[in-house]
């Protein structure tokens, strides 16, 4: 009698295993069918954009940290300081040249006006 009950228990366990196997297969089939929908493509696009935004945020945070650290250092050279100094020198030179040119034009105009007065 014990052999019969053991065999029935084994048959029931095998039937339950087969039912679970079939249920898993059906569930996986439904999942696979739903993965082919356009909404899934939209979800992946959204996920990619979100990942890009997070990466940009992290990059900006790191850049802010390094820029802030450099700004606090009084001995550190500012970005473009050499170019800024060269531009200042060029502006000073241009101002001097404009002053000289304007002064020379003023002298020429005065000389011409004096010559006109002496001729008349």
PDB file as gemmi writes it, atoms N, CA and C in Angstrom:
CRYST1    1.000    1.000    1.000  90.00  90.00  90.00 P 1                      
ATOM      1  N   UNK A   1       0.803  -1.163   0.000  1.00  0.00           N  
ATOM      2  CA  UNK A   1       0.000   0.000   0.000  1.00  0.00           C  
ATOM      3  C   UNK A   1       0.859   1.245   0.000  1.00  0.00           C  
ATOM      4  N   UNK A   2       1.944   1.146   0.604  1.00  0.00           N  
ATOM      5  CA  UNK A   2       2.857   2.270   0.656  1.00  0.00           C  
ATOM      6  C   UNK A   2       3.418   2.573  -0.718  1.00  0.00           C  
ATOM      7  N   UNK A   3       3.644   1.564  -1.529  1.00  0.00           N  
ATOM      8  CA  UNK A   3       4.135   1.781  -2.886  1.00  0.00           C  
ATOM      9  C   UNK A   3       3.095   2.503  -3.743  1.00  0.00           C  
ATOM     10  N   UNK A   4       1.847   2.182  -3.549  1.00  0.00           N  
ATOM     11  CA  UNK A   4       0.771   2.803  -4.326  1.00  0.00           C  
ATOM     12  C   UNK A   4       0.636   4.266  -3.949  1.00  0.00           C  
ATOM     13  N   UNK A   5       0.680   4.603  -2.691  1.00  0.00           N  
ATOM     14  CA  UNK A   5       0.540   5.992  -2.247  1.00  0.00           C  
ATOM     15  C   UNK A   5       1.763   6.812  -2.650  1.00  0.00           C  
ATOM     16  N   UNK A   6       2.943   6.211  -2.614  1.00  0.00           N  
ATOM     17  CA  UNK A   6       4.158   6.910  -3.040  1.00  0.00           C  
ATOM     18  C   UNK A   6       4.085   7.191  -4.529  1.00  0.00           C  
ATOM     19  N   UNK A   7       3.584   6.179  -5.275  1.00  0.00           N  
ATOM     20  CA  UNK A   7       3.480   6.361  -6.720  1.00  0.00           C  
ATOM     21  C   UNK A   7       2.448   7.441  -7.043  1.00  0.00           C  
ATOM     22  N   UNK A   8       1.338   7.490  -6.335  1.00  0.00           N  
ATOM     23  CA  UNK A   8       0.317   8.514  -6.559  1.00  0.00           C  
ATOM     24  C   UNK A   8       0.863   9.891  -6.212  1.00  0.00           C  
ATOM     25  N   UNK A   9       1.618   9.980  -5.132  1.00  0.00           N  
ATOM     26  CA  UNK A   9       2.219  11.248  -4.731  1.00  0.00           C  
ATOM     27  C   UNK A   9       3.217  11.714  -5.787  1.00  0.00           C  
ATOM     28  N   UNK A  10       3.979  10.803  -6.315  1.00  0.00           N  
ATOM     29  CA  UNK A  10       4.948  11.149  -7.355  1.00  0.00           C  
ATOM     30  C   UNK A  10       4.234  11.595  -8.630  1.00  0.00           C  
ATOM     31  N   UNK A  11       3.134  10.915  -8.960  1.00  0.00           N  
ATOM     32  CA  UNK A  11       2.360  11.305 -10.145  1.00  0.00           C  
ATOM     33  C   UNK A  11       1.756  12.697  -9.966  1.00  0.00           C  
ATOM     34  N   UNK A  12       1.249  12.972  -8.783  1.00  0.00           N  
ATOM     35  CA  UNK A  12       0.679  14.295  -8.503  1.00  0.00           C  
ATOM     36  C   UNK A  12       1.759  15.367  -8.569  1.00  0.00           C  
ATOM     37  N   UNK A  13       2.940  15.075  -8.035  1.00  0.00           N  
ATOM     38  CA  UNK A  13       4.050  16.041  -8.069  1.00  0.00           C  
ATOM     39  C   UNK A  13       4.484  16.291  -9.503  1.00  0.00           C  
ATOM     40  N   UNK A  14       4.521  15.237 -10.311  1.00  0.00           N  
ATOM     41  CA  UNK A  14       4.897  15.390 -11.717  1.00  0.00           C  
ATOM     42  C   UNK A  14       3.847  16.215 -12.454  1.00  0.00           C  
ATOM     43  N   UNK A  15       2.580  16.021 -12.142  1.00  0.00           N  
ATOM     44  CA  UNK A  15       1.503  16.783 -12.775  1.00  0.00           C  
ATOM     45  C   UNK A  15       1.591  18.251 -12.390  1.00  0.00           C  
ATOM     46  N   UNK A  16       1.890  18.527 -11.127  1.00  0.00           N  
ATOM     47  CA  UNK A  16       2.028  19.914 -10.661  1.00  0.00           C  
ATOM     48  C   UNK A  16       3.229  20.571 -11.349  1.00  0.00           C  
ATOM     49  N   UNK A  17       4.334  19.843 -11.462  1.00  0.00           N  
ATOM     50  CA  UNK A  17       5.517  20.383 -12.142  1.00  0.00           C  
ATOM     51  C   UNK A  17       5.211  20.698 -13.587  1.00  0.00           C  
ATOM     52  N   UNK A  18       4.485  19.803 -14.242  1.00  0.00           N  
ATOM     53  CA  UNK A  18       4.126  20.017 -15.650  1.00  0.00           C  
ATOM     54  C   UNK A  18       3.205  21.228 -15.786  1.00  0.00           C  
ATOM     55  N   UNK A  19       2.260  21.381 -14.856  1.00  0.00           N  
ATOM     56  CA  UNK A  19       1.344  22.532 -14.896  1.00  0.00           C  
ATOM     57  C   UNK A  19       2.123  23.831 -14.700  1.00  0.00           C  
ATOM     58  N   UNK A  20       3.081  23.848 -13.755  1.00  0.00           N  
ATOM     59  CA  UNK A  20       3.908  25.044 -13.527  1.00  0.00           C  
ATOM     60  C   UNK A  20       4.763  25.364 -14.751  1.00  0.00           C  
ATOM     61  N   UNK A  21       5.278  24.312 -15.373  1.00  0.00           N  
ATOM     62  CA  UNK A  21       6.106  24.501 -16.563  1.00  0.00           C  
ATOM     63  C   UNK A  21       5.279  25.127 -17.683  1.00  0.00           C  
ATOM     64  N   UNK A  22       4.064  24.617 -17.867  1.00  0.00           N  
ATOM     65  CA  UNK A  22       3.182  25.177 -18.904  1.00  0.00           C  
ATOM     66  C   UNK A  22       2.790  26.613 -18.579  1.00  0.00           C  
ATOM     67  N   UNK A  23       2.539  26.907 -17.313  1.00  0.00           N  
ATOM     68  CA  UNK A  23       2.173  28.262 -16.895  1.00  0.00           C  
ATOM     69  C   UNK A  23       3.331  29.232 -17.122  1.00  0.00           C  
ATOM     70  N   UNK A  24       4.531  28.819 -16.792  1.00  0.00           N  
ATOM     71  CA  UNK A  24       5.711  29.658 -17.030  1.00  0.00           C  
ATOM     72  C   UNK A  24       5.895  29.928 -18.517  1.00  0.00           C  
ATOM     73  N   UNK A  25       5.697  28.878 -19.324  1.00  0.00           N  
ATOM     74  CA  UNK A  25       5.856  29.035 -20.769  1.00  0.00           C  
ATOM     75  C   UNK A  25       4.841  30.041 -21.316  1.00  0.00           C  
ATOM     76  N   UNK A  26       3.583  29.958 -20.879  1.00  0.00           N  
ATOM     77  CA  UNK A  26       2.554  30.888 -21.329  1.00  0.00           C  
ATOM     78  C   UNK A  26       2.859  32.316 -20.875  1.00  0.00           C  
ATOM     79  N   UNK A  27       3.326  32.450 -19.667  1.00  0.00           N  
ATOM     80  CA  UNK A  27       3.675  33.776 -19.143  1.00  0.00           C  
ATOM     81  C   UNK A  27       4.826  34.388 -19.939  1.00  0.00           C  
ATOM     82  N   UNK A  28       5.836  33.590 -20.231  1.00  0.00           N  
ATOM     83  CA  UNK A  28       6.963  34.071 -21.031  1.00  0.00           C  
ATOM     84  C   UNK A  28       6.520  34.432 -22.450  1.00  0.00           C  
ATOM     85  N   UNK A  29       5.587  33.675 -23.009  1.00  0.00           N  
ATOM     86  CA  UNK A  29       5.075  33.987 -24.344  1.00  0.00           C  
ATOM     87  C   UNK A  29       4.345  35.331 -24.331  1.00  0.00           C  
ATOM     88  N   UNK A  30       3.512  35.564 -23.309  1.00  0.00           N  
ATOM     89  CA  UNK A  30       2.812  36.842 -23.205  1.00  0.00           C  
ATOM     90  C   UNK A  30       3.791  37.995 -23.026  1.00  0.00           C  
ATOM     91  N   UNK A  31       4.807  37.780 -22.223  1.00  0.00           N  
ATOM     92  CA  UNK A  31       5.818  38.808 -22.008  1.00  0.00           C  
ATOM     93  C   UNK A  31       6.567  39.115 -23.304  1.00  0.00           C  
ATOM     94  N   UNK A  32       6.919  38.074 -24.039  1.00  0.00           N  
ATOM     95  CA  UNK A  32       7.622  38.253 -25.309  1.00  0.00           C  
ATOM     96  C   UNK A  32       6.750  38.994 -26.308  1.00  0.00           C  
ATOM     97  N   UNK A  33       5.458  38.685 -26.339  1.00  0.00           N  
ATOM     98  CA  UNK A  33       4.546  39.389 -27.248  1.00  0.00           C  
ATOM     99  C   UNK A  33       4.408  40.857 -26.864  1.00  0.00           C  
ATOM    100  N   UNK A  34       4.373  41.137 -25.580  1.00  0.00           N  
ATOM    101  CA  UNK A  34       4.215  42.534 -25.147  1.00  0.00           C  
ATOM    102  C   UNK A  34       5.493  43.342 -25.370  1.00  0.00           C  
ATOM    103  N   UNK A  35       6.643  42.676 -25.448  1.00  0.00           N  
ATOM    104  CA  UNK A  35       7.902  43.387 -25.667  1.00  0.00           C  
ATOM    105  C   UNK A  35       8.030  43.907 -27.088  1.00  0.00           C  
ATOM    106  N   UNK A  36       7.190  43.460 -27.977  1.00  0.00           N  
ATOM    107  CA  UNK A  36       7.259  43.884 -29.362  1.00  0.00           C  
ATOM    108  C   UNK A  36       6.344  45.061 -29.658  1.00  0.00           C  
ATOM    109  N   UNK A  37       5.801  45.699 -28.650  1.00  0.00           N  
ATOM    110  CA  UNK A  37       4.871  46.806 -28.850  1.00  0.00           C  
ATOM    111  C   UNK A  37       5.620  48.112 -29.042  1.00  0.00           C  
ATOM    112  N   UNK A  38       4.983  49.099 -29.673  1.00  0.00           N  
ATOM    113  CA  UNK A  38       5.616  50.409 -29.843  1.00  0.00           C  
ATOM    114  C   UNK A  38       5.876  51.121 -28.510  1.00  0.00           C  
ATOM    115  N   UNK A  39       5.061  50.827 -27.518  1.00  0.00           N  
ATOM    116  CA  UNK A  39       5.259  51.461 -26.210  1.00  0.00           C  
ATOM    117  C   UNK A  39       6.604  51.077 -25.617  1.00  0.00           C  
ATOM    118  N   UNK A  40       7.043  49.877 -25.893  1.00  0.00           N  
ATOM    119  CA  UNK A  40       8.347  49.462 -25.383  1.00  0.00           C  
ATOM    120  C   UNK A  40       9.452  50.286 -26.031  1.00  0.00           C  
ATOM    121  N   UNK A  41       9.346  50.528 -27.329  1.00  0.00           N  
ATOM    122  CA  UNK A  41      10.327  51.373 -28.011  1.00  0.00           C  
ATOM    123  C   UNK A  41      10.339  52.765 -27.420  1.00  0.00           C  
ATOM    124  N   UNK A  42       9.159  53.304 -27.143  1.00  0.00           N  
ATOM    125  CA  UNK A  42       9.062  54.621 -26.525  1.00  0.00           C  
ATOM    126  C   UNK A  42       9.685  54.612 -25.128  1.00  0.00           C  
ATOM    127  N   UNK A  43       9.469  53.547 -24.402  1.00  0.00           N  
ATOM    128  CA  UNK A  43      10.050  53.439 -23.062  1.00  0.00           C  
ATOM    129  C   UNK A  43      11.573  53.409 -23.128  1.00  0.00           C  
ATOM    130  N   UNK A  44      12.126  52.706 -24.111  1.00  0.00           N  
ATOM    131  CA  UNK A  44      13.585  52.663 -24.245  1.00  0.00           C  
ATOM    132  C   UNK A  44      14.144  54.030 -24.631  1.00  0.00           C  
ATOM    133  N   UNK A  45      13.442  54.760 -25.496  1.00  0.00           N  
ATOM    134  CA  UNK A  45      13.879  56.113 -25.856  1.00  0.00           C  
ATOM    135  C   UNK A  45      13.861  57.002 -24.624  1.00  0.00           C  
ATOM    136  N   UNK A  46      12.789  56.927 -23.846  1.00  0.00           N  
ATOM    137  CA  UNK A  46      12.692  57.719 -22.624  1.00  0.00           C  
ATOM    138  C   UNK A  46      13.818  57.352 -21.655  1.00  0.00           C  
ATOM    139  N   UNK A  47      14.102  56.084 -21.526  1.00  0.00           N  
ATOM    140  CA  UNK A  47      15.168  55.633 -20.633  1.00  0.00           C  
ATOM    141  C   UNK A  47      16.523  56.152 -21.097  1.00  0.00           C  
ATOM    142  N   UNK A  48      16.763  56.139 -22.404  1.00  0.00           N  
ATOM    143  CA  UNK A  48      18.034  56.649 -22.931  1.00  0.00           C  
ATOM    144  C   UNK A  48      18.167  58.145 -22.667  1.00  0.00           C  
ATOM    145  N   UNK A  49      17.096  58.896 -22.875  1.00  0.00           N  
ATOM    146  CA  UNK A  49      17.131  60.339 -22.603  1.00  0.00           C  
ATOM    147  C   UNK A  49      17.347  60.613 -21.126  1.00  0.00           C  
ATOM    148  N   UNK A  50      16.714  59.839 -20.293  1.00  0.00           N  
ATOM    149  CA  UNK A  50      16.884  59.998 -18.853  1.00  0.00           C  
ATOM    150  C   UNK A  50      18.331  59.713 -18.443  1.00  0.00           C  
ATOM    151  N   UNK A  51      18.904  58.667 -19.001  1.00  0.00           N  
ATOM    152  CA  UNK A  51      20.297  58.329 -18.693  1.00  0.00           C  
ATOM    153  C   UNK A  51      21.227  59.446 -19.162  1.00  0.00           C  
ATOM    154  N   UNK A  52      20.956  60.016 -20.334  1.00  0.00           N  
ATOM    155  CA  UNK A  52      21.761  61.133 -20.831  1.00  0.00           C  
ATOM    156  C   UNK A  52      21.651  62.337 -19.902  1.00  0.00           C  
ATOM    157  N   UNK A  53      20.452  62.621 -19.416  1.00  0.00           N  
ATOM    158  CA  UNK A  53      20.249  63.750 -18.509  1.00  0.00           C  
ATOM    159  C   UNK A  53      21.007  63.538 -17.200  1.00  0.00           C  
ATOM    160  N   UNK A  54      20.962  62.337 -16.681  1.00  0.00           N  
ATOM    161  CA  UNK A  54      21.687  62.051 -15.437  1.00  0.00           C  
ATOM    162  C   UNK A  54      23.190  62.199 -15.653  1.00  0.00           C  
ATOM    163  N   UNK A  55      23.687  61.702 -16.776  1.00  0.00           N  
ATOM    164  CA  UNK A  55      25.109  61.842 -17.084  1.00  0.00           C  
ATOM    165  C   UNK A  55      25.499  63.317 -17.213  1.00  0.00           C  
ATOM    166  N   UNK A  56      24.663  64.109 -17.863  1.00  0.00           N  
ATOM    167  CA  UNK A  56      24.940  65.544 -17.998  1.00  0.00           C  
ATOM    168  C   UNK A  56      24.940  66.224 -16.641  1.00  0.00           C  
ATOM    169  N   UNK A  57      24.017  65.849 -15.776  1.00  0.00           N  
ATOM    170  CA  UNK A  57      23.952  66.432 -14.434  1.00  0.00           C  
ATOM    171  C   UNK A  57      25.204  66.103 -13.631  1.00  0.00           C  
ATOM    172  N   UNK A  58      25.644  64.869 -13.697  1.00  0.00           N  
ATOM    173  CA  UNK A  58      26.850  64.467 -12.971  1.00  0.00           C  
ATOM    174  C   UNK A  58      28.069  65.213 -13.512  1.00  0.00           C  
ATOM    175  N   UNK A  59      28.162  65.337 -14.828  1.00  0.00           N  
ATOM    176  CA  UNK A  59      29.278  66.055 -15.439  1.00  0.00           C  
ATOM    177  C   UNK A  59      29.274  67.518 -15.012  1.00  0.00           C  
ATOM    178  N   UNK A  60      28.112  68.142 -15.024  1.00  0.00           N  
ATOM    179  CA  UNK A  60      28.016  69.548 -14.613  1.00  0.00           C  
ATOM    180  C   UNK A  60      28.383  69.714 -13.149  1.00  0.00           C  
ATOM    181  N   UNK A  61      27.992  68.775 -12.324  1.00  0.00           N  
ATOM    182  CA  UNK A  61      28.331  68.852 -10.901  1.00  0.00           C  
ATOM    183  C   UNK A  61      29.836  68.762 -10.705  1.00  0.00           C  
ATOM    184  N   UNK A  62      30.480  67.848 -11.409  1.00  0.00           N  
ATOM    185  CA  UNK A  62      31.937  67.738 -11.309  1.00  0.00           C  
ATOM    186  C   UNK A  62      32.626  68.993 -11.826  1.00  0.00           C  
ATOM    187  N   UNK A  63      32.152  69.544 -12.927  1.00  0.00           N  
ATOM    188  CA  UNK A  63      32.752  70.758 -13.478  1.00  0.00           C  
ATOM    189  C   UNK A  63      32.602  71.910 -12.495  1.00  0.00           C  
ATOM    190  N   UNK A  64      31.446  72.040 -11.875  1.00  0.00           N  
ATOM    191  CA  UNK A  64      31.231  73.099 -10.889  1.00  0.00           C  
ATOM    192  C   UNK A  64      32.184  72.940  -9.715  1.00  0.00           C  
ATOM    193  N   UNK A  65      32.403  71.729  -9.297  1.00  0.00           N  
ATOM    194  CA  UNK A  65      33.327  71.494  -8.188  1.00  0.00           C  
ATOM    195  C   UNK A  65      34.726  71.971  -8.546  1.00  0.00           C  
ATOM    196  N   UNK A  66      35.205  71.602  -9.736  1.00  0.00           N  
ATOM    197  CA  UNK A  66      36.569  71.969 -10.111  1.00  0.00           C  
ATOM    198  C   UNK A  66      36.697  73.463 -10.376  1.00  0.00           C  
ATOM    199  N   UNK A  67      35.688  74.074 -10.981  1.00  0.00           N  
ATOM    200  CA  UNK A  67      35.732  75.513 -11.233  1.00  0.00           C  
ATOM    201  C   UNK A  67      35.720  76.260  -9.902  1.00  0.00           C  
ATOM    202  N   UNK A  68      34.891  75.826  -8.989  1.00  0.00           N  
ATOM    203  CA  UNK A  68      34.838  76.471  -7.669  1.00  0.00           C  
ATOM    204  C   UNK A  68      36.152  76.348  -6.925  1.00  0.00           C  
ATOM    205  N   UNK A  69      36.783  75.211  -7.049  1.00  0.00           N  
ATOM    206  CA  UNK A  69      38.064  75.006  -6.372  1.00  0.00           C  
ATOM    207  C   UNK A  69      39.140  75.920  -6.954  1.00  0.00           C  
ATOM    208  N   UNK A  70      39.149  76.073  -8.275  1.00  0.00           N  
ATOM    209  CA  UNK A  70      40.128  76.954  -8.909  1.00  0.00           C  
ATOM    210  C   UNK A  70      39.854  78.417  -8.579  1.00  0.00           C  
ATOM    211  N   UNK A  71      38.591  78.792  -8.458  1.00  0.00           N  
ATOM    212  CA  UNK A  71      38.244  80.180  -8.169  1.00  0.00           C  
ATOM    213  C   UNK A  71      38.672  80.568  -6.755  1.00  0.00           C  
ATOM    214  N   UNK A  72      38.657  79.616  -5.837  1.00  0.00           N  
ATOM    215  CA  UNK A  72      39.052  79.912  -4.462  1.00  0.00           C  
ATOM    216  C   UNK A  72      40.562  80.057  -4.305  1.00  0.00           C  
ATOM    217  N   UNK A  73      41.334  79.476  -5.203  1.00  0.00           N  
ATOM    218  CA  UNK A  73      42.794  79.540  -5.132  1.00  0.00           C  
ATOM    219  C   UNK A  73      43.254  80.894  -5.668  1.00  0.00           C  
ATOM    220  N   UNK A  74      43.811  81.718  -4.789  1.00  0.00           N  
ATOM    221  CA  UNK A  74      44.225  83.064  -5.194  1.00  0.00           C  
ATOM    222  C   UNK A  74      45.467  83.043  -6.077  1.00  0.00           C  
ATOM    223  N   UNK A  75      46.256  81.994  -6.010  1.00  0.00           N  
ATOM    224  CA  UNK A  75      47.478  81.918  -6.807  1.00  0.00           C  
ATOM    225  C   UNK A  75      47.274  81.225  -8.149  1.00  0.00           C  
ATOM    226  N   UNK A  76      46.131  80.632  -8.341  1.00  0.00           N  
ATOM    227  CA  UNK A  76      45.873  79.916  -9.596  1.00  0.00           C  
ATOM    228  C   UNK A  76      45.603  80.912 -10.715  1.00  0.00           C  
ATOM    229  N   UNK A  77      46.106  80.583 -11.895  1.00  0.00           N  
ATOM    230  CA  UNK A  77      45.861  81.443 -13.051  1.00  0.00           C  
ATOM    231  C   UNK A  77      44.444  81.211 -13.535  1.00  0.00           C  
ATOM    232  N   UNK A  78      43.760  82.301 -13.804  1.00  0.00           N  
ATOM    233  CA  UNK A  78      42.405  82.186 -14.321  1.00  0.00           C  
ATOM    234  C   UNK A  78      42.461  81.727 -15.767  1.00  0.00           C  
ATOM    235  N   UNK A  79      41.437  81.047 -16.210  1.00  0.00           N  
ATOM    236  CA  UNK A  79      41.387  80.585 -17.590  1.00  0.00           C  
ATOM    237  C   UNK A  79      41.387  81.769 -18.547  1.00  0.00           C  
ATOM    238  N   UNK A  80      42.344  81.804 -19.467  1.00  0.00           N  
ATOM    239  CA  UNK A  80      42.417  82.876 -20.450  1.00  0.00           C  
ATOM    240  C   UNK A  80      43.052  84.147 -19.931  1.00  0.00           C  
ATOM    241  N   UNK A  81      43.747  84.078 -18.794  1.00  0.00           N  
ATOM    242  CA  UNK A  81      44.344  85.292 -18.220  1.00  0.00           C  
ATOM    243  C   UNK A  81      45.417  85.864 -19.133  1.00  0.00           C  
ATOM    244  N   UNK A  82      46.199  85.019 -19.774  1.00  0.00           N  
ATOM    245  CA  UNK A  82      47.242  85.503 -20.681  1.00  0.00           C  
ATOM    246  C   UNK A  82      46.623  86.191 -21.887  1.00  0.00           C  
ATOM    247  N   UNK A  83      45.562  85.600 -22.420  1.00  0.00           N  
ATOM    248  CA  UNK A  83      44.897  86.206 -23.561  1.00  0.00           C  
ATOM    249  C   UNK A  83      44.255  87.531 -23.163  1.00  0.00           C  
ATOM    250  N   UNK A  84      43.713  87.593 -21.969  1.00  0.00           N  
ATOM    251  CA  UNK A  84      43.094  88.824 -21.482  1.00  0.00           C  
ATOM    252  C   UNK A  84      44.138  89.926 -21.322  1.00  0.00           C  
ATOM    253  N   UNK A  85      45.303  89.581 -20.797  1.00  0.00           N  
ATOM    254  CA  UNK A  85      46.374  90.566 -20.652  1.00  0.00           C  
ATOM    255  C   UNK A  85      46.834  91.054 -22.022  1.00  0.00           C  
ATOM    256  N   UNK A  86      46.944  90.162 -22.994  1.00  0.00           N  
ATOM    257  CA  UNK A  86      47.352  90.556 -24.344  1.00  0.00           C  
ATOM    258  C   UNK A  86      46.299  91.479 -24.972  1.00  0.00           C  
ATOM    259  N   UNK A  87      45.040  91.198 -24.748  1.00  0.00           N  
ATOM    260  CA  UNK A  87      43.985  92.056 -25.279  1.00  0.00           C  
ATOM    261  C   UNK A  87      44.021  93.435 -24.643  1.00  0.00           C  
ATOM    262  N   UNK A  88      44.278  93.485 -23.342  1.00  0.00           N  
ATOM    263  CA  UNK A  88      44.380  94.790 -22.669  1.00  0.00           C  
ATOM    264  C   UNK A  88      45.517  95.611 -23.259  1.00  0.00           C  
ATOM    265  N   UNK A  89      46.666  94.978 -23.479  1.00  0.00           N  
ATOM    266  CA  UNK A  89      47.796  95.691 -24.073  1.00  0.00           C  
ATOM    267  C   UNK A  89      47.444  96.195 -25.467  1.00  0.00           C  
ATOM    268  N   UNK A  90      46.745  95.378 -26.229  1.00  0.00           N  
ATOM    269  CA  UNK A  90      46.360  95.777 -27.583  1.00  0.00           C  
ATOM    270  C   UNK A  90      45.384  96.941 -27.550  1.00  0.00           C  
ATOM    271  N   UNK A  91      44.440  96.925 -26.610  1.00  0.00           N  
ATOM    272  CA  UNK A  91      43.487  98.034 -26.482  1.00  0.00           C  
ATOM    273  C   UNK A  91      44.212  99.317 -26.108  1.00  0.00           C  
ATOM    274  N   UNK A  92      45.166  99.232 -25.199  1.00  0.00           N  
ATOM    275  CA  UNK A  92      45.950 100.421 -24.808  1.00  0.00           C  
ATOM    276  C   UNK A  92      46.719 100.962 -26.008  1.00  0.00           C  
ATOM    277  N   UNK A  93      47.323 100.064 -26.776  1.00  0.00           N  
ATOM    278  CA  UNK A  93      48.069 100.500 -27.960  1.00  0.00           C  
ATOM    279  C   UNK A  93      47.133 101.146 -28.982  1.00  0.00           C  
ATOM    280  N   UNK A  94      45.968 100.599 -29.175  1.00  0.00           N  
ATOM    281  CA  UNK A  94      45.011 101.186 -30.116  1.00  0.00           C  
ATOM    282  C   UNK A  94      44.535 102.560 -29.656  1.00  0.00           C  
ATOM    283  N   UNK A  95      44.298 102.699 -28.353  1.00  0.00           N  
ATOM    284  CA  UNK A  95      43.902 104.018 -27.830  1.00  0.00           C  
ATOM    285  C   UNK A  95      44.993 105.051 -28.086  1.00  0.00           C  
ATOM    286  N   UNK A  96      46.240 104.663 -27.833  1.00  0.00           N  
ATOM    287  CA  UNK A  96      47.348 105.590 -28.087  1.00  0.00           C  
ATOM    288  C   UNK A  96      47.404 105.960 -29.563  1.00  0.00           C  
ATOM    289  N   UNK A  97      47.226 104.984 -30.430  1.00  0.00           N  
ATOM    290  CA  UNK A  97      47.271 105.251 -31.862  1.00  0.00           C  
ATOM    291  C   UNK A  97      46.131 106.177 -32.284  1.00  0.00           C  
ATOM    292  N   UNK A  98      44.956 105.965 -31.722  1.00  0.00           N  
ATOM    293  CA  UNK A  98      43.821 106.840 -32.031  1.00  0.00           C  
ATOM    294  C   UNK A  98      44.100 108.255 -31.560  1.00  0.00           C  
ATOM    295  N   UNK A  99      44.658 108.397 -30.372  1.00  0.00           N  
ATOM    296  CA  UNK A  99      44.992 109.736 -29.857  1.00  0.00           C  
ATOM    297  C   UNK A  99      46.003 110.428 -30.765  1.00  0.00           C  
ATOM    298  N   UNK A 100      47.039 109.675 -31.184  1.00  0.00           N  
ATOM    299  CA  UNK A 100      48.053 110.270 -32.064  1.00  0.00           C  
ATOM    300  C   UNK A 100      47.441 110.662 -33.400  1.00  0.00           C  
ATOM    301  N   UNK A 101      46.618 109.798 -33.954  1.00  0.00           N  
ATOM    302  CA  UNK A 101      45.990 110.084 -35.245  1.00  0.00           C  
ATOM    303  C   UNK A 101      45.055 111.275 -35.126  1.00  0.00           C  
ATOM    304  N   UNK A 102      44.265 111.312 -34.066  1.00  0.00           N  
ATOM    305  CA  UNK A 102      43.348 112.427 -33.858  1.00  0.00           C  
ATOM    306  C   UNK A 102      44.123 113.726 -33.655  1.00  0.00           C  
ATOM    307  N   UNK A 103      45.206 113.663 -32.889  1.00  0.00           N  
ATOM    308  CA  UNK A 103      46.024 114.869 -32.662  1.00  0.00           C  
ATOM    309  C   UNK A 103      46.668 115.324 -33.959  1.00  0.00           C  
ATOM    310  N   UNK A 104      47.136 114.384 -34.776  1.00  0.00           N  
ATOM    311  CA  UNK A 104      47.747 114.745 -36.056  1.00  0.00           C  
ATOM    312  C   UNK A 104      46.708 115.348 -36.988  1.00  0.00           C  
ATOM    313  N   UNK A 105      45.496 114.801 -37.010  1.00  0.00           N  
ATOM    314  CA  UNK A 105      44.434 115.359 -37.847  1.00  0.00           C  
ATOM    315  C   UNK A 105      44.062 116.763 -37.384  1.00  0.00           C  
ATOM    316  N   UNK A 106      44.061 116.990 -36.088  1.00  0.00           N  
ATOM    317  CA  UNK A 106      43.738 118.299 -35.550  1.00  0.00           C  
ATOM    318  C   UNK A 106      44.788 119.321 -35.980  1.00  0.00           C  
ATOM    319  N   UNK A 107      46.058 118.920 -35.955  1.00  0.00           N  
ATOM    320  CA  UNK A 107      47.134 119.804 -36.371  1.00  0.00           C  
ATOM    321  C   UNK A 107      46.997 120.124 -37.854  1.00  0.00           C  
ATOM    322  N   UNK A 108      46.698 119.133 -38.677  1.00  0.00           N  
ATOM    323  CA  UNK A 108      46.544 119.351 -40.114  1.00  0.00           C  
ATOM    324  C   UNK A 108      45.381 120.285 -40.373  1.00  0.00           C  
ATOM    325  N   UNK A 109      44.255 120.082 -39.693  1.00  0.00           N  
ATOM    326  CA  UNK A 109      43.082 120.925 -39.879  1.00  0.00           C  
ATOM    327  C   UNK A 109      43.407 122.353 -39.466  1.00  0.00           C  
ATOM    328  N   UNK A 110      44.098 122.540 -38.338  1.00  0.00           N  
ATOM    329  CA  UNK A 110      44.457 123.884 -37.883  1.00  0.00           C  
ATOM    330  C   UNK A 110      45.406 124.540 -38.879  1.00  0.00           C  
ATOM    331  N   UNK A 111      46.369 123.766 -39.375  1.00  0.00           N  
ATOM    332  CA  UNK A 111      47.319 124.323 -40.333  1.00  0.00           C  
ATOM    333  C   UNK A 111      46.601 124.749 -41.608  1.00  0.00           C  
ATOM    334  N   UNK A 112      45.686 123.908 -42.091  1.00  0.00           N  
ATOM    335  CA  UNK A 112      44.938 124.245 -43.291  1.00  0.00           C  
ATOM    336  C   UNK A 112      44.085 125.491 -43.068  1.00  0.00           C  
ATOM    337  N   UNK A 113      43.476 125.600 -41.913  1.00  0.00           N  
ATOM    338  CA  UNK A 113      42.639 126.775 -41.633  1.00  0.00           C  
ATOM    339  C   UNK A 113      43.515 128.027 -41.526  1.00  0.00           C  
ATOM    340  N   UNK A 114      44.715 127.902 -40.954  1.00  0.00           N  
ATOM    341  CA  UNK A 114      45.625 129.044 -40.861  1.00  0.00           C  
ATOM    342  C   UNK A 114      46.078 129.467 -42.255  1.00  0.00           C  
ATOM    343  N   UNK A 115      46.370 128.496 -43.128  1.00  0.00           N  
ATOM    344  CA  UNK A 115      46.801 128.805 -44.480  1.00  0.00           C  
ATOM    345  C   UNK A 115      45.682 129.477 -45.264  1.00  0.00           C  
ATOM    346  N   UNK A 116      44.450 129.068 -45.043  1.00  0.00           N  
ATOM    347  CA  UNK A 116      43.321 129.679 -45.714  1.00  0.00           C  
ATOM    348  C   UNK A 116      43.151 131.118 -45.253  1.00  0.00           C  
ATOM    349  N   UNK A 117      43.397 131.369 -43.989  1.00  0.00           N  
ATOM    350  CA  UNK A 117      43.244 132.717 -43.456  1.00  0.00           C  
ATOM    351  C   UNK A 117      44.333 133.640 -44.004  1.00  0.00           C  
ATOM    352  N   UNK A 118      45.534 133.133 -44.157  1.00  0.00           N  
ATOM    353  CA  UNK A 118      46.627 133.967 -44.649  1.00  0.00           C  
ATOM    354  C   UNK A 118      46.486 134.222 -46.139  1.00  0.00           C  
ATOM    355  N   UNK A 119      45.864 133.322 -46.860  1.00  0.00           N  
ATOM    356  CA  UNK A 119      45.686 133.512 -48.291  1.00  0.00           C  
ATOM    357  C   UNK A 119      44.586 134.533 -48.565  1.00  0.00           C  
ATOM    358  N   UNK A 120      43.632 134.652 -47.730  1.00  0.00           N  
ATOM    359  CA  UNK A 120      42.543 135.572 -48.015  1.00  0.00           C  
ATOM    360  C   UNK A 120      42.812 136.961 -47.548  1.00  0.00           C  
TER     361      UNK A 120                                                      
END                                                                             
